[in-house]
């Protein structure tokens, strides 16, 4: 296929940052009034809660609040278990539980908010690890009923809940309790981890003291060996799932060193990871959608989840090569973006250098039909006054966006863009 589309050439001395086609893609949104949890289910059978503490009759039982999307328009088949923060002494179940659950629901993802046991009620490690293991197993064991792909289950946590989520990511093979029923036959390992301003290390130089005290308990607060065992940056290995981290540099409650240590451990272990550290912003912000800067972090998360094939099952990629010219002159530097027609799938950007572009099969565009956008410069080739940057959100031959069929074995493409 040898398209020869016409484009507008724009000279842009100082281009403004633009959202990528990927960021602008809109997932199917569930319609209707604000969502609420449809049901609360007990995490454990009555009388079989492991690591019970004295006074349990007066404590809230471990539970899951269910926000399923099965049967609704836009349902993706993905799921997330959400662990609110609160220093292991309370649960911030609104802005770090309900609100993220609704945000995920709006993207077609079923959400499950975990009410885990707290140190303030006399519950200490390993009770919390048992609860998060059980929660992930419950979702996976009920995947068919909930319309969930058992291979697309994420865990998310904020602050101390971020520590709990990081334990789920790193200690998923640790026996935290004895099996009580068939649910415990399911795997406890999450497929992805999302850690938001997380407590990670119990090193006294960087930790959140209240989280360490509440998780370990008063009798073990000074047990440095146990503290090291539960410092999850020291437990990362090749089986830790791909991880997204969000943090602010100004966080005075849980210093950024926690997230940074975990990120560096992921890099060392070869685990895919993405981290965003915003300069300003206090601890415990949740989604913070009202803030024009800090409130962009959920968009970065959505981009990452799409790239990890969270919103749709993985699709095959294809090798690609070709040439790109503008008015017959090779594009000296630029990029082509191949965006699948299904907005749940990730876009792929292929770089143009000296008029040529190529991508191997493992990193090439997804096979199938894709819309193609282009950005490139030619001034290094001609030096003419009218040379500049050509940037387009779409190409419009015949009044429609340019669409190409991507597939292995296709002949090299020749894209000859023309200005008007």
N, C-alpha and C positions, 0 to 999 in steps of 0.2 A: 504494500500500500504506500503510495507516494503523494501524500497531501501537500498542497502548495497554498496554505491559507494566507489571506491578507490580514494585516494587523495595523493598529495605530502605533506609530513610533512616538514616544514621549521623552523629551529631554528633562531629566529630573536631577538638578545639581545636588540637592540634599534630600534624598528620598525619606519619607516618613516611614517608620516601621509599620508593616501591615500584618494583620493576622494571616497565617498560612491558610491555604485551602482546607487543610486538615482541621485547623482550629475552627474554621467557619462551618464545617459540615455539621448539620443538625441531626442528632439521633431522633428516632421516633419518640415523641413525648406522650406519656400517659395523660389522658384528659380527665377532667373531673375536679371535684372539690379537693382541698388539702387532705392529704392522706394521713391516716392514723393506723397504729398497729391493729391488725385484724384479730389478733389472738395472742394471749400469753400462755406459754406451755412450760410446765415444770421440766427442769433439765434432767432430773433424776427420778426414778420410781420412788414412791413414798417409802420411807424407812430404809432406803439403800443409798443415802448420800454419803460418799466416802469422806474421811477426815472431818467428821462432825465434831463440833465443839460444844462445850457445856453452854446451856442457854439458847440452843438452836431454836427452841420453840418460840422464842421471842424475836428471832431474826428473820428477815425476808428470805424465802427459799430461792436458791439459784434458779434462774428462769431465762427464757428467750421471748422477746417481743417479736412477733412475726409481721413482716411487711412484704408479703409475696406479690409478685406481678403476674403469676401464671394465669393465662386466660385473658389478660388485658392487651390491648393494642400496643405494639412496641416492645413486648416481652422479649428479652434477649437470651434467656436461659442461663445467665450468669447470676452469681450470688455472692454476698459479702456478710461476714460476721463482724459486728462492730462492738468494740470494747471502749466504753466511755472512760474518761479519766476521773481523777479525784483523790490521788495520792494513796490509793488502796485503803482510804478511810471513808470515802463517800463515792457517789456515782453522779457525774455531770450528765445525766441521762437525757437532757433536752438538747443543748447546743452541741454535745458530743455523742449523742445517741439518736434521738428522734430526728433532728434536723438533717444529719448526714443520711439517715435511712430514707427520708423523703427525697433528698437530692439524688440518691441512687435510684429510687423508684421512678423519678422523672426521666431517667435514662434507660428504663426497662430492666433494671437489675433488682432482684429480690434481696431484701435486707433483713438481717436478724440481729437485734440489739441484745447483747449479753448482760444480764444482771448477775455478776459474779460475786462471790463472797468477799467480805471486807475484814481487814485487820482490826478496824474499830469495833467490830462485833465479835472479836476473839478468833477470827479465822486467819490462818497464816499459811505460808508455803508448806506443802504443795496443793492446798485446797484450790487456789486460783488457777494453777496449771491444770488441775483435774477438770475444772469448770470449762476452760477454753478448749481443752481436748474434746470434752463431751459435746460442746456446742458445735464444733466443726464436724464431728462424727454424726451428730443428729441431723445436720443439714445434708450431709452426704448420704446418710442412710435413708433419708426421706426425699431424695432427689427426684425420683419418678413422680411421686405425689405432688411435689412442689414445682414440677416442670423445669428442673435444674439440670444442667450438664455437670456431672460430678467431677469433671476435670477443669471446671472454671469457678472455683470457690476461693475467694480472697478473705484475708483477715485484715481488719483495720483497727487501729487504736490511737487514742489521744493521751499524751502525758503518761500517767501510770498505766492507763489502758494501752498506751503504745508499748510499754514494757511487757505487758501481758501478751500483746500481739507478737512482740519480738520473741517471747518465750515459745509461743505457738510455732513461730518460724524456725527456731533453732533447736528446741527441745521436743520436737514432735515425736521422736522415737523413744523418749524417756517414759518408762512406765509410771505414770502419776497415780494410778489407782488400778484395782482389780476389776476386770470386766463384770458388768452386772446384767447385761442382756445383749440381744443381737445388734443393737446400735453400735456397741463397742467393737464389732467386727470391722467397721468402716475405718479407713485411714484418717489419722488426725492431722496430717500434713496439709497446710493450705497451699494453693497453687500460686498465689501472689500474696505479698505483704505490703501494707500501707501504714507507715509509721509517722504520726503527726506530733511534732515537738515531744518526742518520746523520752522517757527515762530509759536509759540503756545500761549505764554503768553504776555499780554500787561502790566504786572508788570514792572515798570521802571527799576528794578534791573536786569532783564534778557532779556528784549525785544529788538527788533530791532527798533530803534527810527523812522527811515524813514517809515517803514511799518505801525507803529501806526499812524504817522502823516498823511500819504497819505490815509489810510483807514477811519480814523475818520473825517478828514478834519480840516482846520485851526480853525473853530468855535467850534469844539468839541474835539480838541486834549487834552485838560485838563479835559475832562469829565471822571473821574475815574470810575463812575458807568457804563458807556457804555464800557469803556476799560475792566472792569471786566466781563461784559456780553459777550464780544467777546474774552475773554481768554478761549480758548476751553478746556483746561484741567479742567476748572470748569464746563463744560457743558457735560462731558462724563456721560453716563448712560447705563443701560442694553440694550438699543436699538442701541448703537454705534456699527458699524460693526467691525469684526475682522480687526486688523491693523498691518502693518509692518512699522517699523521705521528704518531709516538709518541716521547716524550722525558721525561726527568726533570730537574727543576730542579737537583738536587744533583749531576748528572753532572760530574765534574771532569776526565774524560779528553777528552770531546767536548762542549764547552759548548753549552747550549741555543740560543745565538745561531745555530748552524748550521741547526737545524730552523726557527727563527723566520725567518731570512733567506729560506729556501726558501718557507715559507708566505706571507710577504709578497709575494714575487715571483709566486707563483701568483695571489694576490688581484689584483695589479696587471695580470696578463695575463688575468684573467677566467676562470681555470681552477678548477673546483670542487675544494674542499679541505676537509679536516677535520684538526685538530691537537689532541692531548691531551698536556698537560704535567703530570706528577705532581710534587708537591713533593719527596718523598723517593725514594731509590733510587739505587744506584750504576750505573756504566756496565756494559754487557754483561750485562744480566739475562736476555735471551731472553724466553721466555713468562712465567716467574716465577709460575707458577700457584699455588704454595704461599702466596704473600703475599696476605692478604685484601684489601689495597688495590691495590697495584701489579699484582697478578695479575688485576685486572679489565680491563686494557687489551685482551686478546684479545676480550672480549665487545664492547667498543666497536668493534673492528675488524669483528667478525661483523655487528653492526648496520649499519655503514657499507657493507659488502659487499652486504648484502641490499638496502639502499636504492639501491645502484648497479646492481641487477639482475645481480649476479655469480653467484648460485646458481641462477638461472633466466633465460631470455631475457626481454627487456622485454615488458610487457603494456600494452594501452591503458588510459588513464584516462578518467573520465567526470565531467562537471559535476554538481554536487549543490547543492541548497538546501532549506531547510525551517525549521520552527519546533520549539522544544523547551520543554515546560512540565513543572513538577513540582507535582503536586496542583493543576493548573490555573493555577499562577503561573509566569510566564516565568522561565526559568533566566537569572539575570543574568550569570553568568560560568561557563564550563565548556568541555568538549571532548567530542567523539565520536571514538572510534577505530574505524576500519574495517579489520579484519584478514582478508585473504583466507584461504580454507580451505586453500590450499596454503602451508605454512609457509616455503617457499623464497622467497616473494614478500613485498615490503615492506608494512607497515601504513601507513595514512594517518590523520593526526589533523586534525580540522576543528574550529575554535574556535567556541564559542557566545558571543554577546554580545547581551544584552537579549532573550533568547529566540529569536534568529534565527541561522542558520548558512548558509554558502554556500562553495563552492569552484569555481573555473573548471576547464575540462577539462584544462588542462596540469598542475594540481597536485591535482586531485580524486582520490578513491579509485579503485582499479583496478576496471575493469568486471567484473561477475560477482558471485557470491555472496560475502558477507563476514559475519563475526561482528562484532557491534557492542557496544562497551563505552562506559560513560558516566561522566563525573565533572563535577559542577557544584555551584554554590552559589546559594542564594536569599535569604540573610539581608539583602542590601541592599534587597530588595523589601518585606519584611514586618516585620522586626525582632522577630519573635516569639521567645520563649526557646528553643523547640524547633528553630528554624531552624539549619541548619549546613551541613556539606559532605556531599554524597552521592557516594560513590565505590564503584563496582562493577567487578569483573573480568568479570562477565557479567550479562545480564538474563535472567530466568527465567520468561517466560510459558509456562504449560503444562509447566514442569519442564525446559525445554530452552533453551540460549542463544539470544538473539535473532539471527536471520539475516535479512539484507536482500539483495535483488537490486539491484545498482548498474548503471546503464546510462544512456547519453545519451538525452535526450528524456523521461525519467521525470518524473512530476508531482512538485511539491514535497512533501517528507515532513512529516508532523506527528507528532512523538514526544511523547506525553503520559505521562510517568513518574508513577507513583503509589506513595506510601509505604504501609506496612502499620501 
